[in-house]
Amino acid sequence: MGKIHSGENWLIRVQGNEHPPVHVHVICPEGKAAVYLDGLVVNSGVPAATLKRARDWIAASHRLIREEWARMNNPTER
């Protein structure tokens, strides 16, 4: 799994063998969330303040996320 960013007590990860559309996982002690680049969020316990910080980083980092997604989810490049 590709950790691509971390904040105070949380991290953002791109996982391999994933389903489209492109998304990342935000993980913290309180829970986890899937955040899609189109704006959809499926949240299971990530506090609002943490999710806002993560979403701000995600919004500024679409290119990096897409590159890591392609690397992690393209079997010919593994």
URURBEL-V377129 format. One record per helix or strand. SS is the DSSP state (H for helix, E for strand). FROM is the first residue (numbers start at 1). LEN is the number of residues. If there is no record, write none. Layout:
((SS;FROM;LEN) (SS;FROM;LEN))
This chain:
((E;2;6) (E;10;5) (E;23;6) (E;31;6) (E;41;4) (H;48;13) (H;62;12) (H;75;3))
